[in-house]
Amino acid sequence: MNRRIINFLTTVKLYLDTFPQHANNLFPPAKELEDVKAARSRAYDRSISYRVMEALRNYSQHEAFPVHKWEVNNWKDTKADPMLFRTGIKPSLNLDTLRASKSFKKKVLAEIETKGGPTELKPIVREYVEELCKVQAEFRVATKPMYDKSMGLILEARDRFVAQFPGSHVSVAALPVDQEGLEAGEPVRLSAIVVEYLPYLMGRVGSMVNYARHRVEY
């Protein structure tokens, strides 16, 4: 459990650190750019689970494992036919451990303490994922005009080629050239990435609204 959560937190850290870099590359310096980059801060401000997971990542990087304890439940499901033996595992934080920590953010700890007792991690992780999806959704909305324009240029180029050479199947690529029009670098294949794979990926990974309210018992 510790390994999985640490791997998850490390991956999220990479995403959050590169998020503003991608925004800087796509948007000119303007209010729109600053608004997109502030999506992470808005998520942090509105969700205690987001704040807990951010503090937990720093804690796990500099001090100790993120899982302090877990509860294992076993029960007979007599409503099933035939009867089933079910098991549930609930990893959690321990407030006494966090109070003794030098790296866990004290302000976030004070928020947790108002609830009292160990805190189950699975609901916190799910809400954190939902908030990350909201951040990405804001990024997608802001970049949609650029995406649509780029898609249109690629499809237009492909259609012009097919119109000139009927029956052809062509992959569109961006080819760097020098001032004399000679090839100056490796071509970048655009058809597969933008026309095919990107729409598939965007459709596959939705906004995950209300993800925190879904429960998978295990």
C-alpha positions as CSV (number, residue, x, y, z in Angstrom):
1,M,0.0,0.0,0.0
2,N,2.8,2.4,0.8
3,R,4.5,1.7,-2.5
4,R,1.4,2.3,-4.5
5,I,0.5,5.6,-2.7
6,I,4.1,6.9,-3.0
7,N,4.2,6.0,-6.7
8,F,0.9,7.8,-7.2
9,L,2.1,10.9,-5.3
10,T,5.3,11.0,-7.3
11,T,3.4,10.8,-10.6
12,V,1.1,13.6,-9.5
13,K,4.0,15.7,-8.5
14,L,5.4,15.4,-12.0
15,Y,2.1,16.4,-13.4
16,L,1.6,19.5,-11.2
17,D,5.2,20.7,-11.7
18,T,5.0,20.4,-15.5
19,F,1.4,21.9,-15.7
20,P,2.6,25.6,-15.7
21,Q,5.4,24.8,-18.2
22,H,2.9,23.4,-20.7
23,A,0.6,26.4,-20.1
24,N,3.5,28.8,-20.7
25,N,4.3,27.1,-24.0
26,L,0.7,27.3,-25.2
27,F,-0.5,30.6,-24.0
28,P,0.9,34.1,-24.5
29,P,1.5,36.1,-21.3
30,A,-2.0,37.3,-20.5
31,K,-4.8,37.0,-17.9
32,E,-5.8,33.7,-19.6
33,L,-2.4,32.2,-18.9
34,E,-2.5,33.2,-15.3
35,D,-6.0,31.9,-14.9
36,V,-5.0,28.4,-16.2
37,K,-2.0,28.3,-14.0
38,A,-4.1,29.1,-11.0
39,A,-6.3,26.0,-11.4
40,R,-4.0,24.1,-9.0
41,S,-4.3,26.8,-6.3
42,R,-8.1,26.7,-6.7
43,A,-8.2,23.0,-6.1
44,Y,-5.9,23.3,-3.1
45,D,-8.2,26.0,-1.6
46,R,-11.5,24.2,-2.0
47,S,-10.5,20.7,-1.0
48,I,-9.1,19.5,2.4
49,S,-8.3,16.1,0.8
50,Y,-6.2,17.9,-1.8
51,R,-4.3,19.7,1.0
52,V,-3.9,16.5,3.0
53,M,-2.4,14.6,0.0
54,E,-0.1,17.5,-0.8
55,A,1.2,17.5,2.8
56,L,1.4,13.7,2.8
57,R,3.6,13.7,-0.3
58,N,6.1,16.1,1.3
59,Y,5.9,14.0,4.5
60,S,6.5,10.7,2.6
61,Q,9.4,12.2,0.6
62,H,11.3,13.5,3.6
63,E,10.3,11.5,6.7
64,A,8.2,8.3,6.6
65,F,5.8,6.1,4.8
66,P,2.3,7.6,4.2
67,V,0.3,4.7,5.6
68,H,0.4,4.5,9.4
69,K,-2.1,1.8,10.1
70,W,-4.9,-0.2,8.4
71,E,-8.0,-2.1,9.4
72,V,-8.8,-5.5,7.9
73,N,-12.4,-6.8,8.0
74,N,-13.6,-10.2,7.2
75,W,-17.3,-11.1,7.0
76,K,-19.7,-13.6,5.6
77,D,-22.1,-12.3,2.9
78,T,-25.1,-14.5,3.7
79,K,-27.2,-12.6,1.1
80,A,-25.1,-14.0,-1.7
81,D,-26.0,-17.5,-3.1
82,P,-23.8,-19.3,-2.6
83,M,-22.5,-17.5,0.5
84,L,-19.3,-15.5,0.0
85,F,-16.5,-14.6,2.4
86,R,-15.6,-11.0,1.9
87,T,-12.6,-9.0,3.0
88,G,-12.1,-5.2,3.3
89,I,-8.9,-3.2,4.0
90,K,-8.9,0.4,5.2
91,P,-5.5,2.2,5.2
92,S,-5.4,5.3,7.4
93,L,-3.4,8.1,8.9
94,N,-2.6,8.3,12.6
95,L,-2.8,11.8,14.2
96,D,-0.3,11.0,17.0
97,T,2.3,10.1,14.3
98,L,1.6,13.3,12.4
99,R,1.8,15.4,15.5
100,A,5.3,14.1,16.1
101,S,6.3,14.8,12.5
102,K,8.6,17.7,11.6
103,S,7.7,17.7,7.9
104,F,3.9,17.3,7.9
105,K,2.3,20.8,7.4
106,K,0.9,21.9,10.8
107,K,-1.9,24.0,9.3
108,V,-3.2,20.9,7.5
109,L,-2.8,18.8,10.6
110,A,-5.0,21.3,12.5
111,E,-7.7,20.8,9.9
112,I,-7.5,17.0,10.3
113,E,-7.6,17.2,14.1
114,T,-11.0,18.9,14.0
115,K,-12.4,15.6,12.8
116,G,-10.6,13.6,15.4
117,G,-9.0,10.1,15.3
118,P,-7.2,8.3,12.5
119,T,-8.3,9.3,9.0
120,E,-9.1,6.8,6.3
121,L,-7.0,7.3,3.2
122,K,-9.1,5.8,0.4
123,P,-11.8,8.5,0.5
124,I,-9.1,11.2,0.7
125,V,-7.3,9.8,-2.3
126,R,-10.5,9.6,-4.4
127,E,-11.4,13.2,-3.7
128,Y,-7.8,14.2,-4.5
129,V,-8.1,12.4,-7.9
130,E,-11.4,14.2,-8.6
131,E,-9.8,17.6,-7.9
132,L,-6.9,16.7,-10.2
133,C,-9.4,15.9,-12.9
134,K,-11.0,19.2,-12.4
135,V,-7.7,20.9,-12.9
136,Q,-7.1,19.0,-16.1
137,A,-10.6,19.8,-17.3
138,E,-9.9,23.5,-16.9
139,F,-6.8,23.1,-19.0
140,R,-8.7,21.3,-21.7
141,V,-11.4,24.0,-21.8
142,A,-8.7,26.7,-22.1
143,T,-6.8,24.9,-24.8
144,K,-9.8,23.8,-26.9
145,P,-9.8,26.7,-29.3
146,M,-6.1,25.9,-30.1
147,Y,-6.9,22.2,-30.4
148,D,-9.7,22.9,-32.8
149,K,-7.6,25.2,-34.9
150,S,-4.7,22.8,-35.1
151,M,-7.0,19.9,-35.9
152,G,-8.6,21.9,-38.7
153,L,-5.2,22.7,-40.2
154,I,-4.1,19.1,-40.2
155,L,-7.4,17.8,-41.6
156,E,-7.3,20.5,-44.3
157,A,-3.8,19.5,-45.4
158,R,-4.8,15.9,-45.5
159,D,-7.9,16.6,-47.5
160,R,-6.0,18.7,-50.1
161,F,-3.5,15.9,-50.7
162,V,-6.3,13.3,-51.0
163,A,-8.2,15.6,-53.4
164,Q,-5.1,15.9,-55.6
165,F,-4.3,12.2,-55.4
166,P,-7.6,10.4,-55.2
167,G,-7.5,7.0,-53.4
168,S,-4.4,7.9,-51.4
169,H,-4.0,7.4,-47.7
170,V,-1.7,9.9,-46.2
171,S,-0.3,10.7,-42.8
172,V,0.3,14.4,-42.1
173,A,3.7,15.4,-40.7
174,A,5.3,18.6,-39.7
175,L,8.7,18.9,-41.4
176,P,11.2,21.5,-40.2
177,V,12.9,23.3,-43.1
178,D,15.6,25.9,-43.4
179,Q,15.5,29.2,-45.2
180,E,16.0,27.5,-48.5
181,G,13.2,25.0,-48.0
182,L,15.5,22.1,-47.3
183,E,14.8,19.5,-44.6
184,A,16.3,20.7,-41.4
185,G,15.2,18.1,-38.8
186,E,13.2,15.0,-38.2
187,P,9.5,15.1,-39.2
188,V,6.9,15.1,-36.5
189,R,4.0,12.7,-37.3
190,L,0.8,14.6,-36.6
191,S,-2.0,12.4,-37.9
192,A,-1.7,9.5,-35.4
193,I,-1.1,11.8,-32.4
194,V,-3.6,14.6,-33.0
195,V,-6.2,13.1,-35.3
196,E,-6.4,9.7,-33.8
197,Y,-4.7,9.2,-30.4
198,L,-5.5,12.5,-28.7
199,P,-9.3,12.3,-29.2
200,Y,-9.1,8.7,-28.0
201,L,-7.2,9.6,-24.9
202,M,-9.5,12.6,-24.1
203,G,-12.5,10.4,-24.5
204,R,-11.0,7.6,-22.4
205,V,-10.1,9.8,-19.5
206,G,-13.2,11.9,-18.7
207,S,-13.7,14.6,-16.1
208,M,-14.6,12.1,-13.4
209,V,-17.1,14.4,-11.8
210,N,-18.3,13.1,-8.4
211,Y,-15.6,10.5,-8.4
212,A,-15.1,10.9,-4.6
213,R,-18.7,9.7,-4.1
214,H,-18.2,6.4,-5.8
215,R,-17.2,3.5,-3.6
216,V,-15.4,0.3,-4.5
217,E,-15.5,-1.9,-1.4
218,Y,-12.3,-4.1,-1.1
